[in-house]
Amino acid sequence: LLDAPLWENRILGHVTEKPNSRGWLLDNKAARTDTERIVREYDVRTPGIDVTAASLSGGNQQKLIVGRE
């Protein structure tokens, strides 16, 4: 979803998996922390995880998706 922040895009399709949730409850802090890890490990060029995916270049969008999967 290009209009959603990076950390929300990170959890797409993985909402009920750890570290994103505790049972049926979304763990925002853990999801945000894991998104920051992906940004570091995959060298996603972004000013932060609260920007929308639309603000990233196509290559950086792809890095985020690869890190998510």
C-alpha positions in Angstrom: 0.0 0.0 0.0 1.8 3.1 -1.2 -0.2 5.4 1.0 0.6 3.5 4.2 3.7 4.1 6.4 6.6 1.7 6.0 6.0 0.0 9.3 2.4 -0.8 8.3 3.6 -2.1 4.9 6.0 -4.3 6.8 3.3 -6.2 8.5 1.1 -6.9 5.5 0.4 -10.6 5.3 2.3 -11.1 8.6 -0.1 -9.5 11.1 -0.5 -12.6 13.3 3.1 -13.7 13.1 5.8 -12.8 15.7 7.2 -10.2 16.3 4.2 -8.3 14.9 1.6 -9.7 17.4 0.9 -11.2 20.7 -1.8 -13.7 19.9 -4.5 -11.7 18.2 -3.2 -8.3 19.3 -1.0 -6.2 17.1 2.3 -5.3 18.8 3.0 -1.9 17.3 6.3 -1.4 19.1 7.7 -4.8 18.0 6.5 -4.2 14.4 8.1 -0.8 14.3 11.4 -2.2 15.8 11.4 -5.0 13.2 10.8 -2.5 10.4 13.8 -0.5 11.6 15.9 -3.7 11.5 14.9 -4.3 7.9 15.7 -0.7 6.9 19.2 -1.2 8.4 19.9 -4.7 7.1 18.7 -4.0 3.5 20.0 -0.4 3.4 16.5 1.1 2.6 17.2 4.8 2.0 14.4 6.5 4.0 14.2 9.4 6.5 12.2 7.1 8.8 9.7 4.4 9.1 6.7 6.7 9.3 7.0 8.0 5.7 4.7 6.5 3.1 6.0 3.8 0.8 5.1 6.1 -2.1 7.9 8.5 -1.0 10.5 5.8 -1.7 12.2 5.0 -5.0 11.2 1.8 -6.6 14.4 0.1 -5.6 13.9 1.0 -2.0 10.3 -0.2 -2.1 11.6 -3.5 -3.4 14.2 -3.7 -0.6 11.5 -3.3 2.0 9.4 -6.1 0.4 12.3 -8.5 0.2 13.1 -7.8 3.9 9.5 -8.4 4.8 9.3 -11.7 3.1 
